[in-house]
């Protein structure tokens, strides 16, 4: 081996070690000294591969991109919710938890490498243009979306108010692709909607958990509770709620509980092991509550459902939830990058781990269409994801931070337009209302 080659390897070895420290982020220092023989061998192999590819690959390669993809592969192999976030993706993640952004107003997901519309947000440009739940987006401004990352597609559709974008979709039952020219607007991120189902019976839908969800919920509850007829019961709809911020799921739950555990988190590190408890409220909410869940209810929404179920504060109806029982944190890295990785598993007050298992409803009620035909309520679950974490059913635990707020599966939603007429056609909502009315009759 020549001296020059030795020097090259040494240089790469130093760079890789620096990269590992950079990727892990503050507070997670690991000893990578020569005493760790396996680590040294692995880094040496990595440096050899980088050097050989850089010098001999048929086309010239971008070394920075190679290293970035290598780190991405390393992190994504841990579990489906860990990832190295390029600056654009990191920015999109932060935007998603705040109040508003410029865009067209649709919720999307990725399945088998294609972009699927979960649903258009009511009143937005996409909703008015006629884009529908279940549409497959194949192009954005003429650029194919095949093999795009989800954040890349989102970024291309977002933009300044007034700027048009052309969305090309494939729709079931339509033979040719359809082009929609949509003019972007400011999209308010409203996470709580409410209305009165019947005098004395309220309905609240929480779409996700973001910065202002608890404040929005307080306003919705205050409006329902101050009506001309005292509130006798509440339907809390968490269907197709993909999660969001952990602290918001805790504070939302706390509004309904006076004492007891809300959730506990257990991580490998002591600082990632915590128990969160309820506190007395100024408003005592002693009315009965029915919570609706389905296979799209994930993460933070499962924390709320599990806490209310274990504390005997609500009856859970619907179908088994997604089963994401892990907590992610996001560390800011240099040059605008971010690292999202799993730090803990969470457990319901009784010590149940819902990881890859989900919240099982007290009463199973599958959703049906107006024609009373049963819909497919067996979507992809956490246990179906590659490299998903295993459950730890023998422990009670928990810690604090952000969770993945992305939609999980495609389920045509009745909430595309939230009206009383449509809710009265929803068999799960009607079943919940029947339970609340039955409670009043039995109590009296």
Secondary structure, DSSP 8 states (H G I E B T S, - for coil): --HHHHHHHHHHHHHHHHHHHHHH-TT-----STT-HHHHHHHHHHHHHHHHHHHHSSS---HHHHHHHHHHHHHHTT-TT-EEE-HHHHHHHHHTTSSEEEE--EEEEEETTEEEEEEE-TTSHHHHHT--TT-EEEEETTEE-TT--HHHHHHHH---TT-EEEEEEE-TT-SS-EEEEEE-EEEE---EEEEEEETTEEEEEE--B-TTHHHHHHHHHHHHHTSSS---EEEEE-TT---BBHHHHHHHHHTT-SSSEEEEEEESSGGG-EEEE----SS---SEEEEEE-TT--THHHHHHHHHHHTTS-EEEES------EEEEEEE-GGG-EEEEEEEEEE-TT--B-TTT----SEE---B-TT--B-------GGGSTT-----TT---B---B------S----GGGS--HHHHTT-HHHHHHHHHHHHHHHHH-
